[in-house]
Amino acid sequence: MTGEKAYERIAEDLRGRIRSGEPAPGDRLPSEAALGERYGEGPPTVRRALGLLLGEGLIERRPEGGDVVCEPASRVRRSNDRHQWEKNRVRADLEERLSTGAIERDTGLDVDDLVFSATYERVKANAVLAGVFGLAEGDELLERRYRTRHKDGRFPFELVRSYLVVGLIEENPDLFDQAAEPWPGGTQSQLDSVGIELDRVVERVISRPPTVEEAGELGLSAGVAVMDVRKTSIDTLGRVVEWSEIVLSGDRTEAVFTTRLDRW
């Protein structure tokens, strides 16, 4: 390419080789000296090219020396029919609900492939959250933060903050216990345990630059945006019963929307 810098040319060639499977995940790259000989460039240029691949998460530098090709990051495929799938599972038996969840469905992984963590905290509704739920500022919410990653991966698939209204769920003490996570059947099953049935889910999706914290936690390369999903769950009485923000890596997420149309 006209105007292409030498280190970009080297990085592009190595990137293409890695994505084609040669070298394969776990293979060690040739030494900087060998790469310099292959491409006819000096060590500083080769080192800069490798720096690009390190930043993109395609290779990692091992403590014992050398650069090794990383396992490809698992992709997340989110579709708008996942909510009906979750609602159907509310009435499924416990064994089925334990067997798989929404993350497994979105990634194609098995439950044994995943490491899940949840952190709960009671918080006071600020002006924004009070407006979302139709509450007074200071009313109590249960804030839940979720992280799920592959057992061999360093970075979570998504960053989730979810809020429930304490007054709507307090009849079931188990809903305040983070040790009960992952809850079989997810949030809709949790809400069903206190007699709440969802009528609809509204999702607003934006693309934006990540915060410094988000980029670090998701392991994002420079220039990669995040997909920010704001999800509002409304029950059959018209109440907002759950609100969440889901932040996903823009280069590892595919959003698929299927809309059923009435026939003439």
VOPAGU-2260 file (C-alpha; in pm, 1 decimal, decimal comma):
REM VOPAGU-2260
SITE   aa  ch    i         X         Y         Z
SITE  MET   A    0       0,0       0,0       0,0
SITE  THR   A    1     133,6     344,0     -94,7
SITE  GLY   A    2     267,5     527,5     207,0
SITE  GLU   A    3     249,8     219,4     427,8
SITE  LYS   A    4     517,3     217,7     695,1
SITE  ALA   A    5     750,5     -82,7     718,3
SITE  TYR   A    6     631,1    -184,8    1064,7
SITE  GLU   A    7     266,5    -170,7     950,8
SITE  ARG   A    8     351,2    -390,1     652,1
SITE  ILE   A    9     517,6    -647,2     879,5
SITE  ALA   A   10     229,0    -637,3    1127,6
SITE  GLU   A   11     -27,3    -682,6     849,1
SITE  ASP   A   12     155,7    -985,6     708,2
SITE  LEU   A   13     190,4   -1147,9    1051,2
SITE  ARG   A   14    -171,9   -1065,0    1134,4
SITE  GLY   A   15    -288,6   -1237,6     817,1
SITE  ARG   A   16     -77,5   -1545,0     889,2
SITE  ILE   A   17    -211,9   -1570,9    1245,3
SITE  ARG   A   18    -573,1   -1537,3    1133,6
SITE  SER   A   19    -522,8   -1806,9     871,6
SITE  GLY   A   20    -395,8   -2042,8    1143,6
SITE  GLU   A   21     -26,8   -2047,9    1060,8
SITE  PRO   A   22     124,8   -2000,2    1313,9
SITE  ALA   A   23    -148,9   -2157,6    1527,2
SITE  PRO   A   24    -254,5   -2056,5    1880,3
SITE  GLY   A   25      19,1   -2155,5    2123,8
SITE  ASP   A   26     293,4   -2148,4    1858,7
SITE  ARG   A   27     595,2   -1930,2    1921,0
SITE  LEU   A   28     678,7   -1662,2    1664,8
SITE  PRO   A   29    1026,7   -1651,3    1512,6
SITE  SER   A   30    1276,3   -1438,1    1701,7
SITE  GLU   A   31    1304,9   -1067,3    1627,6
SITE  ALA   A   32    1632,5   -1136,6    1447,2
SITE  ALA   A   33    1470,0   -1404,1    1228,5
SITE  LEU   A   34    1174,3   -1177,0    1150,3
SITE  GLY   A   35    1411,7    -893,1    1065,4
SITE  GLU   A   36    1590,3   -1119,6     821,1
SITE  ARG   A   37    1259,6   -1234,3     669,6
SITE  TYR   A   38    1132,2    -881,1     611,6
SITE  GLY   A   39    1463,2    -706,8     551,5
SITE  GLU   A   40    1417,5    -465,3     840,4
SITE  GLY   A   41    1607,7    -381,5    1158,6
SITE  PRO   A   42    1512,3    -477,3    1517,4
SITE  PRO   A   43    1337,9    -145,7    1603,1
SITE  THR   A   44    1097,5    -183,5    1308,7
SITE  VAL   A   45    1022,5    -547,9    1391,2
SITE  ARG   A   46     974,2    -461,4    1758,5
SITE  ARG   A   47     723,8    -189,6    1667,6
SITE  ALA   A   48     528,7    -432,0    1446,5
SITE  LEU   A   49     513,4    -685,7    1727,5
SITE  GLY   A   50     395,0    -409,8    1959,3
SITE  LEU   A   51      88,6    -361,9    1738,7
SITE  LEU   A   52       3,1    -731,7    1758,2
SITE  LEU   A   53      54,4    -731,2    2134,5
SITE  GLY   A   54    -183,7    -437,8    2168,2
SITE  GLU   A   55    -444,3    -618,1    1955,6
SITE  GLY   A   56    -424,9    -927,1    2175,6
SITE  LEU   A   57    -309,7   -1150,5    1887,9
SITE  ILE   A   58      15,0   -1245,0    2060,0
SITE  GLU   A   59     145,0   -1242,0    2415,3
SITE  ARG   A   60     496,4   -1210,4    2552,6
SITE  ARG   A   61     591,7   -1497,6    2780,1
SITE  PRO   A   62     813,4   -1438,1    3086,2
SITE  GLU   A   63    1060,1   -1698,6    2963,9
SITE  GLY   A   64    1102,5   -1501,8    2641,6
SITE  GLY   A   65     946,0   -1507,5    2298,9
SITE  ASP   A   66     610,3   -1412,1    2156,7
SITE  VAL   A   67     332,0   -1669,8    2141,7
SITE  VAL   A   68       9,4   -1663,7    1938,3
SITE  CYS   A   69    -296,9   -1623,0    2162,7
SITE  GLU   A   70    -614,8   -1826,0    2150,5
SITE  PRO   A   71    -875,2   -1632,2    1951,2
SITE  ALA   A   72   -1116,6   -1437,8    2170,1
SITE  SER   A   73   -1463,3   -1588,8    2201,4
SITE  ARG   A   74   -1730,4   -1385,8    2024,7
SITE  VAL   A   75   -2065,4   -1284,1    2167,1
SITE  ARG   A   76   -2371,6   -1297,9    1943,9
SITE  ARG   A   77   -2664,5   -1106,6    2098,7
SITE  SER   A   78   -3009,4   -1133,9    1945,7
SITE  ASN   A   79   -3338,8    -979,7    2050,8
SITE  ASP   A   80   -3509,5   -1320,4    2079,5
SITE  ARG   A   81   -3295,8   -1402,4    2385,5
SITE  HIS   A   82   -3557,2   -1238,3    2611,2
SITE  GLN   A   83   -3837,6   -1470,5    2499,3
SITE  TRP   A   84   -3593,0   -1761,4    2534,4
SITE  GLU   A   85   -3527,3   -1653,4    2894,0
SITE  LYS   A   86   -3899,2   -1613,5    2964,1
SITE  ASN   A   87   -3972,3   -1962,7    2831,6
SITE  ARG   A   88   -3710,7   -2100,3    3070,2
SITE  VAL   A   89   -3893,0   -1957,6    3373,0
SITE  ARG   A   90   -4132,0   -2252,3    3346,1
SITE  ALA   A   91   -3858,3   -2508,0    3269,4
SITE  ASP   A   92   -3747,0   -2752,8    3538,1
SITE  LEU   A   93   -3443,9   -2679,3    3753,0
SITE  GLU   A   94   -3215,7   -2923,7    3572,6
SITE  GLU   A   95   -3275,0   -2753,9    3239,2
SITE  ARG   A   96   -3227,2   -2405,7    3385,2
SITE  LEU   A   97   -2899,9   -2516,8    3545,9
SITE  SER   A   98   -2770,1   -2665,2    3221,8
SITE  THR   A   99   -2717,7   -2341,0    3032,3
SITE  GLY   A  100   -2772,9   -1966,6    3055,0
SITE  ALA   A  101   -2785,8   -1663,3    2828,8
SITE  ILE   A  102   -2405,8   -1623,7    2807,8
SITE  GLU   A  103   -2366,6   -1985,6    2700,9
SITE  ARG   A  104   -2636,6   -1929,8    2440,1
SITE  ASP   A  105   -2469,4   -1612,3    2312,4
SITE  THR   A  106   -2117,1   -1756,8    2297,1
SITE  GLY   A  107   -2183,5   -2120,5    2209,3
SITE  LEU   A  108   -1980,8   -2232,4    2511,9
SITE  ASP   A  109   -2072,9   -2486,5    2778,9
SITE  VAL   A  110   -2138,6   -2391,0    3139,1
SITE  ASP   A  111   -1818,2   -2571,6    3242,4
SITE  ASP   A  112   -1618,8   -2340,3    3011,5
SITE  LEU   A  113   -1717,1   -2030,4    3208,1
SITE  VAL   A  114   -1611,7   -1852,4    3525,1
SITE  PHE   A  115   -1886,0   -1632,1    3670,7
SITE  SER   A  116   -1876,8   -1370,1    3944,7
SITE  ALA   A  117   -2141,6   -1144,2    4098,0
SITE  THR   A  118   -2120,9    -857,8    4346,5
SITE  TYR   A  119   -2431,1    -720,8    4520,3
SITE  GLU   A  120   -2472,3    -389,8    4703,9
SITE  ARG   A  121   -2773,2    -197,2    4833,9
SITE  VAL   A  122   -2759,6     159,5    4701,6
SITE  LYS   A  123   -2972,0     473,5    4707,3
SITE  ALA   A  124   -3133,0     574,6    4378,6
SITE  ASN   A  125   -2973,2     884,4    4228,1
SITE  ALA   A  126   -3172,7    1125,5    4013,7
SITE  VAL   A  127   -3118,0     925,1    3692,9
SITE  LEU   A  128   -3214,4     587,5    3839,8
SITE  ALA   A  129   -3505,6     738,1    4030,3
SITE  GLY   A  130   -3634,8     871,9    3699,2
SITE  VAL   A  131   -3592,0     533,3    3529,7
SITE  PHE   A  132   -3791,3     348,2    3795,5
SITE  GLY   A  133   -4037,8     624,9    3883,8
SITE  LEU   A  134   -3907,2     637,4    4241,8
SITE  ALA   A  135   -3799,8     912,1    4477,4
SITE  GLU   A  136   -3431,2     994,7    4503,3
SITE  GLY   A  137   -3283,9     794,2    4788,0
SITE  ASP   A  138   -3519,0     497,0    4750,6
SITE  GLU   A  139   -3333,0     171,8    4788,2
SITE  LEU   A  140   -3210,9     -36,3    4494,1
SITE  LEU   A  141   -3011,5    -357,4    4471,3
SITE  GLU   A  142   -2710,1    -301,3    4246,0
SITE  ARG   A  143   -2566,8    -617,1    4091,3
SITE  ARG   A  144   -2241,0    -633,9    3898,1
SITE  TYR   A  145   -2173,8    -939,0    3683,4
SITE  ARG   A  146   -1862,7   -1064,4    3507,8
SITE  THR   A  147   -1838,1   -1383,1    3300,5
SITE  ARG   A  148   -1525,4   -1499,5    3121,3
SITE  HIS   A  149   -1391,4   -1811,8    2958,2
SITE  LYS   A  150   -1205,1   -2028,1    3208,3
SITE  ASP   A  151    -888,2   -1985,4    2998,8
SITE  GLY   A  152    -948,6   -1618,0    2918,6
SITE  ARG   A  153    -818,0   -1309,6    3090,6
SITE  PHE   A  154   -1104,0   -1077,0    3000,9
SITE  PRO   A  155   -1480,6   -1095,2    3063,0
SITE  PHE   A  156   -1726,4   -1112,4    2774,6
SITE  GLU   A  157   -1922,1    -816,0    2906,6
SITE  LEU   A  158   -1950,6    -573,2    3196,2
SITE  VAL   A  159   -2297,0    -568,6    3352,8
SITE  ARG   A  160   -2457,4    -333,9    3608,0
SITE  SER   A  161   -2813,2    -431,4    3694,6
SITE  TYR   A  162   -3060,9    -269,3    3933,2
SITE  LEU   A  163   -3370,7    -409,6    4104,0
SITE  VAL   A  164   -3615,9    -221,4    4327,9
SITE  VAL   A  165   -3567,6    -349,3    4683,1
SITE  GLY   A  166   -3933,1    -296,3    4771,8
SITE  LEU   A  167   -4044,0    -528,4    4489,6
SITE  ILE   A  168   -3819,0    -822,8    4577,1
SITE  GLU   A  169   -3776,7    -816,2    4955,4
SITE  GLU   A  170   -4021,6   -1101,6    5015,6
SITE  ASN   A  171   -3754,9   -1340,6    4880,6
SITE  PRO   A  172   -3433,6   -1304,1    5087,9
SITE  ASP   A  173   -3243,9   -1529,0    4844,8
SITE  LEU   A  174   -3256,5   -1249,6    4587,2
SITE  PHE   A  175   -3018,9   -1044,9    4805,9
SITE  ASP   A  176   -2758,5   -1322,9    4828,7
SITE  GLN   A  177   -2482,2   -1291,7    4570,3
SITE  ALA   A  178   -2369,0   -1643,7    4659,5
SITE  ALA   A  179   -2692,2   -1769,5    4496,6
SITE  GLU   A  180   -2555,7   -1660,1    4158,6
SITE  PRO   A  181   -2559,3   -1770,4    3885,5
SITE  TRP   A  182   -2932,2   -1800,8    3941,5
SITE  PRO   A  183   -3084,9   -2083,9    3731,5
SITE  GLY   A  184   -3283,3   -1911,1    3457,8
SITE  GLY   A  185   -3140,4   -1565,9    3519,0
SITE  THR   A  186   -3316,7   -1243,3    3611,8
SITE  GLN   A  187   -3658,0   -1339,1    3474,4
SITE  SER   A  188   -3661,0   -1646,8    3697,9
SITE  GLN   A  189   -3552,9   -1433,6    3993,2
SITE  LEU   A  190   -3840,6   -1194,1    3932,8
SITE  ASP   A  191   -4083,2   -1482,4    3886,1
SITE  SER   A  192   -3996,2   -1600,8    4238,4
SITE  VAL   A  193   -4173,5   -1287,9    4371,5
SITE  GLY   A  194   -4461,8   -1305,4    4124,9
SITE  ILE   A  195   -4329,7   -1060,7    3865,0
SITE  GLU   A  196   -4381,3   -1145,7    3497,4
SITE  LEU   A  197   -4214,4    -939,0    3225,0
SITE  ASP   A  198   -4427,8    -791,3    2949,0
SITE  ARG   A  199   -4152,5    -634,6    2739,1
SITE  VAL   A  200   -3785,2    -544,3    2728,6
SITE  VAL   A  201   -3660,2    -221,1    2573,2
SITE  GLU   A  202   -3294,9    -203,0    2469,2
SITE  ARG   A  203   -3112,8     108,8    2352,8
SITE  VAL   A  204   -2776,6      44,3    2191,0
SITE  ILE   A  205   -2503,0     300,8    2134,9
SITE  SER   A  206   -2142,2     277,5    2024,1
SITE  ARG   A  207   -1893,4     491,6    2213,9
SITE  PRO   A  208   -1528,0     508,0    2318,5
SITE  PRO   A  209   -1457,3     301,9    2630,3
SITE  THR   A  210   -1359,3     454,6    2959,4
SITE  VAL   A  211   -1007,5     379,6    3079,8
SITE  GLU   A  212   -1148,6     126,8    3328,4
SITE  GLU   A  213   -1361,7     -45,8    3063,2
SITE  ALA   A  214   -1072,2     -69,5    2817,2
SITE  GLY   A  215    -853,5    -228,0    3083,1
SITE  GLU   A  216   -1112,4    -473,0    3211,1
SITE  LEU   A  217   -1222,9    -584,3    2863,4
SITE  GLY   A  218    -867,3    -591,3    2728,1
SITE  LEU   A  219    -946,8    -358,5    2437,8
SITE  SER   A  220    -693,0    -255,9    2176,2
SITE  ALA   A  221    -642,5     112,1    2101,3
SITE  GLY   A  222    -923,8     252,4    1887,7
SITE  VAL   A  223   -1178,3     -22,0    1964,7
SITE  ALA   A  224   -1520,5     111,0    2064,9
SITE  VAL   A  225   -1764,2     -53,3    2302,6
SITE  MET   A  226   -2127,0    -147,3    2242,3
SITE  ASP   A  227   -2329,5      -0,5    2528,5
SITE  VAL   A  228   -2670,7    -164,9    2579,8
SITE  ARG   A  229   -2920,9       2,9    2816,9
SITE  LYS   A  230   -3190,8    -253,3    2899,2
SITE  THR   A  231   -3523,6    -165,2    3063,1
SITE  SER   A  232   -3748,0    -452,8    3176,4
SITE  ILE   A  233   -4118,1    -371,7    3219,8
SITE  ASP   A  234   -4365,1    -603,9    3388,2
SITE  THR   A  235   -4727,8    -684,0    3304,5
SITE  LEU   A  236   -4843,0    -403,4    3537,8
SITE  GLY   A  237   -4641,7    -146,5    3340,5
SITE  ARG   A  238   -4373,4    -103,4    3607,7
SITE  VAL   A  239   -4000,4     -79,2    3535,3
SITE  VAL   A  240   -3872,1    -368,1    3746,2
SITE  GLU   A  241   -3511,4    -395,6    3627,8
SITE  TRP   A  242   -3265,8    -167,3    3452,3
SITE  SER   A  243   -2919,6    -265,5    3340,1
SITE  GLU   A  244   -2622,7    -143,6    3140,4
SITE  ILE   A  245   -2427,0    -403,9    2944,0
SITE  VAL   A  246   -2091,4    -298,4    2799,0
SITE  LEU   A  247   -1942,5    -523,2    2530,0
SITE  SER   A  248   -1627,3    -514,5    2321,3
SITE  GLY   A  249   -1710,3    -369,9    1980,4
SITE  ASP   A  250   -1471,2    -601,3    1796,1
SITE  ARG   A  251   -1595,3    -922,8    1959,9
SITE  THR   A  252   -1971,4    -868,6    1956,4
SITE  GLU   A  253   -2231,6    -921,8    1686,3
SITE  ALA   A  254   -2581,9    -783,9    1737,6
SITE  VAL   A  255   -2856,3    -963,4    1544,0
SITE  PHE   A  256   -3213,7    -828,7    1532,4
SITE  THR   A  257   -3500,2   -1035,5    1393,1
SITE  THR   A  258   -3838,2    -866,9    1355,4
SITE  ARG   A  259   -4148,0   -1076,4    1286,6
SITE  LEU   A  260   -4378,2    -899,9    1041,1
SITE  ASP   A  261   -4754,4    -941,2    1008,2
SITE  ARG   A  262   -4866,0   -1113,6     689,3
SITE  TRP   A  263   -5127,9    -962,0     461,8
